[in-house]
Amino acid sequence: MRYLVRRLLLTIPVLLGVATLVFSLIHLVPGDPAQSMLGDSAPPEDVARLRQTLGLDRPLVQQYKSFLGGVVKGDLGTSFRYGTPVTREIGSRLLRTMQLALAAMAVAIVIAIPLGIIAAVRKGTAVDQAAMTLSLIGISMPNFWLGPLLAIVFAVRLGWLPVSGTGTVAHLVLPAVTLGAALAAILARMTRASVLEELRELYVLAARARGISRARAVIRHAFRNSLIPIVTIIGLQFGAVLTGTIITETIFAWPGVGRLLIQAINFRDYPLVQGCILFISFTYVTMNLLTDVAYGILDPRIRLE
């Protein structure tokens, strides 16, 4: 409990730093939200009146204090574009983003872990080389290139899957594969390296000497003890997956937090941009904490320490 409390307290300066950085950068972006909302032909008097209504005429220090005060109370402000609370806008799109992130993680785990284990067991063979070549290709393909490619092949040319939008499980396939491909490549290489290290240990040889089958020795002993680095990659990459949804959701018109962030940036919607980035940062920090807690569950030695 002391460990959890200490880690939770450490997240406060991290989130404060993120909030300060985001607030500073978003106000350095060229463009006036009031001018964007009214159009270029709007009279200066109307623009000045709207700036006053939105509170943009106040000094930045006062705006920053109001922003931090609202964050402490759980109030991220009101969206310039929609006129509704930022928390409501994020909440309405949160489910879609979590669906996409979990589907991408599932794609990565289903592909990467078996591939990594097989590559470790068949070290030096053609199977190992093919698996590592595939993982290298997966790492090398950015999702802003892979997404349109998959859409052209499987949606436009073949017509097997919808190209954008939501509604059915089929709509989730292309975005999930696009987002999970790079993670699967990294996870496969980590799984192979971690399992290989454990296969060299004497306890695996002792298990085989006791008559345990090779498959059971690999899965129950070597793979189980190699889970710490694998869980680390999964936990850290989940935050990266949320960041990756910004591009993937835009490509496939997926109505999640990532696409909402892009729209907010284009509209100069300061409160909504700050809220979306704070949400992503908080999720990333939370996943790091849950990963550390999972260490103690998987390895009793860490729990004892």
ChimeraX attribute file (.defattr): number of C-alpha atoms within 10 A of each C-alpha:
attribute: neighborCount
match mode: 1-to-1
recipient: residues
	/A:1	6
	/A:2	7
	/A:3	9
	/A:4	13
	/A:5	9
	/A:6	10
	/A:7	16
	/A:8	13
	/A:9	11
	/A:10	12
	/A:11	15
	/A:12	12
	/A:13	10
	/A:14	14
	/A:15	16
	/A:16	14
	/A:17	12
	/A:18	17
	/A:19	20
	/A:20	15
	/A:21	12
	/A:22	18
	/A:23	20
	/A:24	13
	/A:25	10
	/A:26	16
	/A:27	13
	/A:28	9
	/A:29	10
	/A:30	8
	/A:31	12
	/A:32	15
	/A:33	21
	/A:34	24
	/A:35	19
	/A:36	16
	/A:37	16
	/A:38	13
	/A:39	11
	/A:40	11
	/A:41	7
	/A:42	13
	/A:43	11
	/A:44	11
	/A:45	9
	/A:46	13
	/A:47	20
	/A:48	15
	/A:49	13
	/A:50	18
	/A:51	17
	/A:52	13
	/A:53	11
	/A:54	15
	/A:55	12
	/A:56	17
	/A:57	13
	/A:58	11
	/A:59	9
	/A:60	13
	/A:61	9
	/A:62	12
	/A:63	15
	/A:64	15
	/A:65	11
	/A:66	13
	/A:67	19
	/A:68	18
	/A:69	13
	/A:70	13
	/A:71	16
	/A:72	9
	/A:73	8
	/A:74	10
	/A:75	15
	/A:76	23
	/A:77	20
	/A:78	20
	/A:79	21
	/A:80	20
	/A:81	17
	/A:82	11
	/A:83	10
	/A:84	13
	/A:85	17
	/A:86	22
	/A:87	18
	/A:88	13
	/A:89	19
	/A:90	20
	/A:91	13
	/A:92	13
	/A:93	17
	/A:94	16
	/A:95	14
	/A:96	18
	/A:97	22
	/A:98	16
	/A:99	14
	/A:100	25
	/A:101	24
	/A:102	16
	/A:103	19
	/A:104	28
	/A:105	24
	/A:106	16
	/A:107	20
	/A:108	24
	/A:109	19
	/A:110	11
	/A:111	18
	/A:112	26
	/A:113	21
	/A:114	14
	/A:115	25
	/A:116	28
	/A:117	25
	/A:118	19
	/A:119	26
	/A:120	25
	/A:121	18
	/A:122	14
	/A:123	14
	/A:124	10
	/A:125	11
	/A:126	11
	/A:127	16
	/A:128	20
	/A:129	14
	/A:130	13
	/A:131	21
	/A:132	19
	/A:133	13
	/A:134	16
	/A:135	23
	/A:136	16
	/A:137	13
	/A:138	20
	/A:139	16
	/A:140	11
	/A:141	14
	/A:142	14
	/A:143	23
	/A:144	15
	/A:145	11
	/A:146	20
	/A:147	23
	/A:148	17
	/A:149	14
	/A:150	18
	/A:151	23
	/A:152	14
	/A:153	13
	/A:154	15
	/A:155	17
	/A:156	14
	/A:157	10
	/A:158	10
	/A:159	12
	/A:160	12
	/A:161	18
	/A:162	18
	/A:163	24
	/A:164	19
	/A:165	13
	/A:166	15
	/A:167	8
	/A:168	9
	/A:169	8
	/A:170	14
	/A:171	17
	/A:172	23
	/A:173	17
	/A:174	24
	/A:175	28
	/A:176	23
	/A:177	23
	/A:178	27
	/A:179	30
	/A:180	28
	/A:181	25
	/A:182	24
	/A:183	27
	/A:184	29
	/A:185	27
	/A:186	21
	/A:187	27
	/A:188	29
	/A:189	22
	/A:190	21
	/A:191	27
	/A:192	27
	/A:193	18
	/A:194	22
	/A:195	26
	/A:196	22
	/A:197	15
	/A:198	18
	/A:199	20
	/A:200	11
	/A:201	11
	/A:202	10
	/A:203	14
	/A:204	19
	/A:205	14
	/A:206	12
	/A:207	16
	/A:208	16
	/A:209	10
	/A:210	9
	/A:211	9
	/A:212	14
	/A:213	11
	/A:214	14
	/A:215	12
	/A:216	13
	/A:217	20
	/A:218	24
	/A:219	14
	/A:220	12
	/A:221	17
	/A:222	23
	/A:223	23
	/A:224	15
	/A:225	18
	/A:226	23
	/A:227	17
	/A:228	18
	/A:229	16
	/A:230	21
	/A:231	18
	/A:232	19
	/A:233	17
	/A:234	22
	/A:235	21
	/A:236	16
	/A:237	22
	/A:238	20
	/A:239	20
	/A:240	16
	/A:241	24
	/A:242	25
	/A:243	18
	/A:244	20
	/A:245	26
	/A:246	19
	/A:247	18
	/A:248	27
	/A:249	25
	/A:250	19
	/A:251	19
	/A:252	21
	/A:253	15
	/A:254	24
	/A:255	18
	/A:256	24
	/A:257	28
	/A:258	27
	/A:259	22
	/A:260	20
	/A:261	21
	/A:262	17
	/A:263	16
	/A:264	20
	/A:265	16
	/A:266	12
	/A:267	19
	/A:268	24
	/A:269	23
	/A:270	21
	/A:271	20
	/A:272	29
	/A:273	24
	/A:274	25
	/A:275	24
	/A:276	22
	/A:277	18
	/A:278	19
	/A:279	17
	/A:280	17
	/A:281	19
	/A:282	18
	/A:283	15
	/A:284	20
	/A:285	19
	/A:286	16
	/A:287	19
	/A:288	20
	/A:289	17
	/A:290	13
	/A:291	18
	/A:292	17
	/A:293	15
	/A:294	17
	/A:295	18
	/A:296	15
	/A:297	11
	/A:298	16
	/A:299	15
	/A:300	10
	/A:301	10
	/A:302	13
	/A:303	12
	/A:304	7
	/A:305	6
